[in-house]
Every structure is written in structure tokens, then in C-alpha cells.
Amino acid sequence: MRAIVLASSSPRRREILKKSGLKFTVDASRNEEKVNPGMKPRALARFLSLQKARSVAPRHANAIIIAADTFIFFKGEVLGKPHTREGALKMLKKLNGGAHTVITGFTILDTKSGKRISRSAETRIHFRRLVVKQIESYVATGEPLDKAGGYAIQGLGSVLVRRIEGDFFNAVGLPLTMVVGGLKKFGVIIPRITC
């Protein structure tokens, strides 16, 4: 079995990938994300994931690297992670009562052969209409600060959501079904899937 490396420090991605039963190690990409405003959102997500995979690849001579990048797309704007409470408050007020798209791009890269695939997935999220005090209370928990769009759908942020269309795992940060399908193209056998 080839070494599988997840190029992400995200505990959410780690949890999702563990669900597949794969044995993998984590080597977080320290790649500086540079958003190219000229790229379409899905292409941008794939590009950012490829950059992360390439930044980790030189440290692993014979491995399969999995890298991903997730952001929110709302009214023509890419929303990443807010790093301050003010930033989170601003983002959540924008998203309040409306619908937005969570886009995750992922890349699987074989460091031995150079073969790679990059794909992207979208999940549509509909927010409840909240009063400012509710948003402020959520931001005060600290949960939004390292999450794309300023909320964690798998955590306390789930109460902000009215409806979801698409892959829940994608909204958390890794479209597991698509990743598993991609890994099969590299000859990676998923232990818990026998059919």
C-alpha cells in the first residue's frame, strides 16, 4: 500500500478522511494562498488545492498526496476565513437570510509518477434570517475565526442553517465520495468499501 498524505492541518478534513478507513499521515501545506480574481470560482478552488499538493510533494518520494481548499462564493465574491471577530461579524451579516455556495477543490497527486487529478464540488447553503444579537452571540463563541465564511456547519454554526443542497462533507471541507472515487484511479483500495 502506498503512503497516503493529507496536505492539510484541518481537523475537519482529517475526521472526514478517517471515515473512509484509509491509513494516512498529515503533512500540512504551508503554501501561501493567493486568490487570483480573474479565475472562475471552481477553477480557483482546484488551482489552490493543486498549489497545496505541490508544496508538500517534494517531502514524499513515493506517496499519494491529497490536498483541498474550501471557500464561500456569494454574489460574485470569494469569502475565505475571517481572522478577527469583526471580520466574522461582517461576513455573517452578508450571508444572513440568503443562500451561498461552498466550493471545495481537491487534488490527488502521485509523487512517483507525477499523475494528478483536480476536481471541485459545490454545496448550496441557505441561512436562516437572524437578528444581529444572534450573530454576535455566535461570533462570541470564537468558532467562526478559522472557518470559511465565518461559520462551522458541523458545529454550533449548524443553527444558522435553514437548508442544505448537496454534499454535507463538501460543506465541511472535503467531498469524501468524490475523493474516494479519485483515489480508485490511483489504485488506492478503500478498506471499508467491499462492493
ZIQUIZI-V796374 format. One record per pair of residues at least 6 apart in sequence whose ideal C-beta (glycine too) atoms are under 6 Angstrom apart, sorted by the first residue. I is the first residue (numbers start at 1). J is the second residue. D is the distance in whole Angstrom. If there is no record, write none. Layout:
i->(I/I)
j->(J/J)
d->(D/D)
//
This chain:
i->(2/3/4/4/4/5/5/5/5/5/6/6/6/6/7/7/7/7/7/7/9/10/12/12/13/13/16/16/16/20/20/21/21/27/29/29/29/31/31/31/33/35/41/41/42/45/45/45/45/46/46/46/48/49/49/49/49/49/49/50/50/52/53/53/53/53/56/57/57/57/60/62/63/64/64/65/66/67/68/68/68/69/70/70/70/71/71/71/72/72/72/72/72/73/73/74/79/79/80/81/81/82/82/82/85/88/88/88/89/91/91/92/92/95/96/96/97/97/99/99/100/101/101/102/102/102/103/104/104/104/105/106/107/108/108/109/110/117/119/121/121/121/121/123/123/123/123/124/124/125/125/126/126/127/128/141/143/143/143/144/144/151/151/153/154/167/169/169/180)
j->(64/63/22/24/64/25/27/60/63/65/17/24/26/66/29/52/53/56/65/67/28/173/172/173/173/174/169/174/176/180/190/191/192/56/52/55/56/51/52/55/48/78/73/103/120/69/103/105/120/105/118/120/69/67/68/69/105/106/107/107/118/67/65/67/107/109/65/65/109/111/111/112/111/110/186/109/108/107/104/106/174/105/104/148/173/78/80/148/79/100/102/148/149/101/103/100/91/149/148/146/148/88/91/150/139/139/144/150/139/149/150/135/150/127/127/130/127/129/124/126/125/122/124/123/125/171/122/121/170/175/120/179/118/117/182/116/186/182/178/167/170/175/178/166/167/170/171/165/166/161/164/162/163/160/162/156/152/155/156/150/151/157/160/171/172/175/175/176/190)
d->(5/4/6/4/5/6/5/5/5/5/6/5/5/5/4/5/6/4/5/4/4/6/5/5/5/5/5/4/5/6/5/4/4/5/4/5/5/5/5/4/6/6/5/5/4/6/5/3/5/4/4/5/4/5/5/5/4/5/4/5/5/4/5/4/4/4/6/6/6/5/5/5/5/6/6/4/6/5/6/4/5/5/4/5/5/5/5/5/4/5/6/5/4/5/6/4/6/5/6/6/6/4/5/5/5/5/4/4/5/6/4/5/5/5/6/5/6/4/6/5/6/5/6/5/6/5/5/5/5/6/4/6/4/5/5/4/6/5/6/6/4/4/6/4/5/5/4/4/6/6/6/5/4/6/5/6/5/6/5/4/5/3/6/5/5/5/6/5/6)
//
